[in-house]
Amino acid sequence: MDAARSEVARLVAAGSKRSEAVRQVAAATGVDRRELYRPE
């Protein structure tokens, strides 16, 4: 889970929209999108 959230943060820092980054990471990892939006 931490790795997936870190990947979202990396993509956003690289210029991706947060929603697109979350969608991409969720598809690649199988983690639920809603979980990626939640703070730790």
Backbone as ProteinMPNN parsed JSONL, in Angstrom:
{"seq_chain_A": "MDAARSEVARLVAAGSKRSEAVRQVAAATGVDRRELYRPE", "coords_chain_A": {"N_chain_A": [[0.82, -1.196, 0.0], [1.895, 1.27, 0.844], [3.85, 1.573, -1.087], [2.297, 1.873, -3.374], [0.976, 4.283, -2.829], [3.196, 5.942, -2.762], [3.995, 5.796, -5.395], [1.844, 7.077, -6.64], [2.245, 9.661, -5.613], [4.715, 10.204, -6.792], [4.045, 10.256, -9.533], [2.267, 12.417, -9.583], [3.987, 14.477, -8.818], [5.522, 14.5, -11.068], [3.875, 15.712, -12.813], [1.405, 14.647, -13.524], [-2.195, 14.498, -13.357], [-3.838, 14.114, -10.238], [-6.062, 12.371, -10.129], [-5.743, 10.857, -12.452], [-3.273, 9.676, -11.957], [-3.888, 8.111, -9.709], [-5.766, 6.371, -10.838], [-4.184, 5.024, -12.707], [-2.206, 3.767, -11.078], [-3.843, 2.187, -9.473], [-4.882, 0.414, -11.376], [-2.549, -0.913, -12.127], [-1.655, -2.109, -9.776], [-3.778, -3.268, -8.444], [-4.828, -2.227, -6.165], [-7.475, -0.68, -4.441], [-8.963, 2.249, -5.764], [-10.082, 4.159, -4.015], [-8.721, 3.668, -1.66], [-6.229, 4.667, -2.26], [-6.603, 7.374, -2.22], [-7.0, 7.964, 0.42], [-5.632, 9.433, 3.375], [-2.669, 8.385, 5.128]], "CA_chain_A": [[0.0, 0.0, 0.0], [2.78, 2.438, 0.892], [4.513, 1.686, -2.388], [1.307, 2.388, -4.32], [0.797, 5.711, -2.528], [4.433, 6.613, -3.172], [3.96, 5.883, -6.856], [0.893, 8.16, -6.956], [2.936, 10.917, -5.308], [5.755, 10.407, -7.81], [3.396, 10.641, -10.788], [1.741, 13.782, -9.416], [5.155, 15.366, -8.833], [6.007, 14.55, -12.445], [2.957, 16.507, -13.629], [0.123, 13.988, -13.792], [-3.324, 14.837, -12.492], [-3.956, 13.119, -9.155], [-7.06, 11.354, -10.481], [-5.152, 9.978, -13.461], [-2.221, 8.905, -11.291], [-4.556, 7.11, -8.879], [-6.367, 5.377, -11.734], [-3.087, 4.247, -13.299], [-1.597, 2.923, -10.047], [-4.846, 1.195, -9.08], [-4.938, -0.605, -12.423], [-1.296, -1.673, -12.149], [-1.395, -2.822, -8.527], [-4.975, -3.919, -7.923], [-5.268, -1.524, -4.956], [-8.691, 0.089, -4.686], [-8.699, 3.675, -5.953], [-10.458, 4.916, -2.816], [-7.656, 3.501, -0.675], [-5.103, 5.51, -2.647], [-6.926, 8.758, -1.884], [-7.019, 8.127, 1.874], [-4.339, 9.719, 4.027], [-2.171, 7.25, 5.913]], "C_chain_A": [[0.863, 1.259, 0.0], [3.466, 2.658, -0.449], [3.556, 2.268, -3.425], [1.081, 3.882, -4.09], [2.029, 6.519, -2.946], [4.471, 6.793, -4.683], [2.99, 6.972, -7.302], [1.576, 9.513, -6.736], [4.003, 11.227, -6.354], [5.154, 10.88, -9.127], [2.844, 12.061, -10.723], [2.883, 14.789, -9.463], [5.712, 15.525, -10.247], [5.041, 15.273, -13.372], [1.626, 15.87, -13.952], [-0.957, 14.548, -12.878], [-3.446, 13.732, -11.455], [-4.935, 12.01, -9.529], [-6.503, 10.364, -11.499], [-4.067, 9.092, -12.846], [-2.835, 7.787, -10.453], [-5.133, 6.004, -9.751], [-5.293, 4.448, -12.3], [-2.48, 3.277, -12.279], [-2.575, 1.839, -9.598], [-4.924, 0.067, -10.103], [-3.705, -1.503, -12.4], [-1.125, -2.557, -10.912], [-2.585, -3.607, -7.997], [-5.481, -3.303, -6.626], [-6.496, -0.687, -5.325], [-8.37, 1.582, -4.782], [-9.005, 4.483, -4.695], [-9.394, 4.808, -1.736], [-6.47, 4.42, -0.989], [-5.35, 6.975, -2.336], [-6.857, 9.008, -0.382], [-5.66, 8.499, 2.41], [-3.932, 8.535, 4.898], [-2.545, 7.354, 7.363]], "O_chain_A": [[0.6, 2.2, -0.749], [3.639, 3.794, -0.89], [3.966, 3.071, -4.264], [1.003, 4.655, -5.045], [1.906, 7.645, -3.427], [4.925, 7.821, -5.184], [3.281, 7.712, -8.242], [1.489, 10.402, -7.583], [4.172, 12.379, -6.753], [5.681, 11.791, -9.766], [2.941, 12.817, -11.69], [2.754, 15.844, -10.085], [6.299, 16.554, -10.58], [5.32, 15.441, -14.56], [0.788, 16.499, -14.599], [-0.677, 15.011, -11.772], [-3.193, 12.563, -11.745], [-4.667, 10.835, -9.275], [-6.768, 9.165, -11.411], [-3.958, 7.91, -13.172], [-2.361, 6.651, -10.482], [-4.998, 4.824, -9.428], [-5.48, 3.232, -12.36], [-2.266, 2.104, -12.586], [-2.174, 0.699, -9.368], [-5.022, -1.104, -9.735], [-3.805, -2.709, -12.625], [-0.521, -3.627, -10.99], [-2.416, -4.516, -7.184], [-6.449, -3.79, -6.044], [-6.543, -0.068, -6.388], [-7.601, 2.113, -3.98], [-8.256, 5.397, -4.351], [-9.185, 5.754, -0.976], [-5.789, 4.892, -0.078], [-4.398, 7.745, -2.201], [-6.673, 10.148, 0.045], [-4.643, 7.962, 1.969], [-4.786, 7.772, 5.349], [-2.2, 6.476, 8.154]]}, "name": "protein", "num_of_chains": 1, "seq": "MDAARSEVARLVAAGSKRSEAVRQVAAATGVDRRELYRPE"}
